[in-house]
Amino acid sequence: MDSGRHVFSVDLLERYAAKGRGVITCMAAGNDVIVLGTSKGWIIRHDFGVGDSSDLDLSAGKTGEQPIHRVFVDPGGSHCIATVLSSGGAETYYTHAKWSKPRLLSRLKGLVVNAVAWNRQQITEASTREVILGTDNGQLYEIAVDEKDKKEKYMKLLFELTELPEAFMGLQMETASVGNATRYYVMAITPTRLYSFTGIGSLDTVFASYSDRAVRFMELPGEIPNSELHFFIKQRRAEHFAWLSGAGIYHGDLNFGAQHSSADGDENFVENKALLDYSKLGEGSEAVKPRSLAVSDFHFLLLIGDKVKVVNRISEQIMGDLQFDHASESVSRGIIGLCSDATAGLFYAYDQNSIFQVSVHDEGRDMWRVYLDMNEYAAALAHCRDPFQRDQVYLVQGETAFSAKDFFRAASFFAKINYILSFEEITLKFISVGEQDALRTFLLRKLDNLAKDDKCQITMISTWATELYLDKINRLLLEDDTASRNQNVEYQSGIKEFRAFLSDCKDVLDDATTMRLLESYGRVDELVYFASLKEHYEIVVHHYIQQGEAKKALEVLQKPGVPIDLQYKFAPDLIMLDAYETVESWMVTNNLNPRRLIPAMMRYSSEPHAKNETHEVIKYLEFCVHRLLNEDPGVHNLLLSLYAKQEDDSALLRFLQCKFGKGQPNGPEFFYDPKYALRLCLKEKRMRACVHIYSMMSMHEEAVALALKVDTELAMAEADKVEDDEDLRKKLWLMVAKHVIEQEKGAKRENIRKAIAFLKETDGLLKIEDILPFFPDFALIDDFKEAICSSLEDYNKQIEQLKQEMNDATHGADNIRNDISALAQRYAVIDRDEECGVCRRKILTVGGTRQVARGYTSVGPMAPFYVFPCGHAFHAECLIAHVTGCSNQAQAEFVLDLQKQLSLLGGESTNHPNGSVIEAPIGSMIHADKIRSQLDDAVASECPFCGDLMIREISLPFIQPEEEQQVTSWEIKPYNLGSQRSLSISI
């Protein structure tokens, strides 16, 4: 009973609030603004937000008692409507917080306004927007006032009760946006009915729609001194309502955004309706009806007699009475009314002189317990503030389900408890009643609720749950023999559930412990399943091999995360179990090293196989060699050995003839060991293969000798392979010839004819005289007469051919000597005006106009020059300079060196004092002619304007690197406008 006083506290706000203007008759509040109505027609406004107060006299100029009947304030505390009762009838006034004079609403003269509904979503300080007024004659009016106009914008009748005319005692309005339109929800009460109106558009449109349809209402007959309607407002939105009716307090939740069915109509926006009977409020059997009501989030404040009682709205229990400190003159009547300030979240109570403030302090803190006592567990959990409160709710739920023997449901609730009941106590509950399945459910739910950091506890609980699963499966096997034949649905469901559990908990279960458990219960399939989940692929593959399921084992090995080493480890067992599937798996596996599979392949090859059976190892090795281009000698040697053991040696010969390394630069033609191959082929008596290997190893004599034991044609082919060594080739053919002659067993003349035919096959390499030693000494010469004559004729032809070649050479030499003599007499005619192709001076320069070139002897007064067949002529000095300038550095240096040597040799001839010239020695002159000949070859082998030198100059740039400075001087630079001078020209 004391909790109500702890939640609600009472403070005296104003002792003499009426200021001597009579006694308080009514009161309204909004936004920390309180407006009082007095018995003498005054309204007194207290603004506690700014600490100011003002009063207005609504009875000015009138005589008699004119009390204020009702006063209404909007949620913002700016707009006020008041009704004054006088002998001349009722008058209703509107006033604004900024006005000093009230405005009389003349259309309402004579009508008593009992209720006002404000548009909380749209009202502003400057405008009331649409306001609904309810009168005592059952009419509803709409009014709107703008503060700046100092008068109402309009006033119109919206609705009138015709069926049962009663006074409207309370009004509330709420709006909601529907697209671009506004939906209005209006709730109005009379002493016996609660009416609901709703619609989209304006208020006029909404109420006009009820002209052709019935108004929805709720009727609760009974007498009440003062019927009231209140909305609880939270964040400017109504959440629930309460109607103080004659039958009780009718209350419920409001849902203005819900989609209602057409059967209920749009007016049904009330949910969770309830009626609080007044009999629960009295101490005796007689029901006491409240005189006033205020609604909070979870409580009702009820004015019963002269006391204010706090009643829990949910449990309908009285929480206590509020105590007020009345003035001595107000004690007789006590509290006369209640009101609320939705904006400030405060409640007020008032007597004839004083105002009391009722404050709310965390009224929802104990609501979880209220809901829990009512067995409304979901609501209780929603109102819990901490884990301990939630644990108490779960505990009650679990105990209730446990008492009802609903053990699985109880396990779910107990699993959510973290503090007030220990894990051991809960598990002992289920063990004591023998509920293993419920215990398992508890453990599973506990796992779901544990934090990831509780790794140790998670592992222990998971292991216990694993054992409980195994125990259940074994019990099902014992209870029903058909379960072992996979016909029991519950057994199959248990297996499926257990595997799902293993999959979910694979990361928290201890590998070794779990596998020991599975093994101890004989669950081999589940052991393999868990091993695959934990990626212990070795156990899985081993199991499948033991079961003879090679294909499943290979599928496991094909998984991306399986180590490649397992392929090598299980290869011997798998290939013996199913060679075809194993080899097919190897062929599609990437990064497999065939060398490490050799032990498995050798084991398979050592077993006997049917004659027509496909040798799977040979198939795989051929795949490695031909498709994967494997170069491992071990792989090639193994394949060769398997070929050698086959009856048909065609595959072996094809393999030996393949040049596997031919695509590699400087690579070997084969990768197997030829010595090993030779030993193996000799052992297996594969003679043709041995011949090929001997030949490949350049052991041609051995190859031919062995081939002669097999096939003469093979020996002849081997002998014919030698091409670069004529002597060896002849020797090999002589070996073949000797064998052929010695093997012939026919008549003597027949042997000679075959030997002569063999000579023709050698393409002239062997002569009759080469094979004569192989015939017996007693063979008659007559038998070789034709062959010897043919050989002598060949020799004669060769002698005649050599004579003809010698005559041709002599004739050619004579021709060359004649050409040389003709060249010595060749000359060219030069015009006297002919110019040098370089310096453009005349070739036939007379006098000292041109210096004689170094190393050259001048012809009379003329400088030495060159004339080419094309007609171009050059001074010797000019030609040398031009050629050295256009040649590379090495060639230019060579020409200059020759020219220097000629100059030195030319200086050896001296002038005698009498003017005669003393010639140099004959040896020096011969050497100078030789150097001059070299110089001529270097500079005058072709015309520089018509030969290769001119062609090469096409690719050279027009501007040489040494000419860059000259090119720079031709650059066009921008003109500096700043240095430009303006000249004035006078005309």
Secondary structure by P-SEA (a helix, b strand, c coil): caaaaaabbbbbccccccccccccccccccccbbbbbcccbbbbbbccccbbbbbbbccccccccccccbbbbcccccbbbbbbbccccbbbbbbcccccbbbbcccccccccccccccccccccccccbbbbbcccbbbbbbbbbcccccccccccccccccccccccbbbbbbbbcccbbbbbbbbbcccbbbbbbbcccaaaaaaaaccbbbbbccccccccbbbbbbbcccccccccccccccccccbbbbccccccccccccccccbbbbbbccccccccbbbbbccccccccccccccccbbbbbccccccccbbbbbbccccccccccccccccccccbbbbbcccbbbbbbbcccccaaaaaaaaacaaaaaaaacccaaaaaaaaaaaaaaaaaacaaaaaaaaaaaccccccaaaaaaaaaaaccaaaaaaaaaaaaaaccccaaaaaaaaaaaaaaaaaaaaaaaaaacccccccccaaaaaaaaaaaaaaaaacccccaaaaaaaaaaacaaaaaaaaaaaacaaaaaaaaaaaacaaaaaaaaaacccccaaaaaaaaaaaaaacaaaaaaaaaaccccccccaaaaaaaaaacccccccccaaaaaaaaaacccccccaaaaaaaaaaaaacccaaaaaaaaaccccccccccccccccaaaaaaaaaaacaaaaaaaaaaaacaaaaaaaaaaaccaaaaaaaaacccccaaaaaaaaaaaaaaaaaaccccaaaaaaaaaaaaaaacccccccccccccccccccccaaaaaaaaaaaaaaaaaaaaaaaaaaaaaaaaaaaaaaaaaabbbbbcccbbbcccccccccccccccccccccccccccccccccccccccaaaaaaaaaaaccaaaaaaaaaaaaaaaaaaacccccccbbbbbccaaaaaaaaaaaaaaaaacccccccccaaaaaacccccccccaaaaaaaacccccccccbbbbbbcc
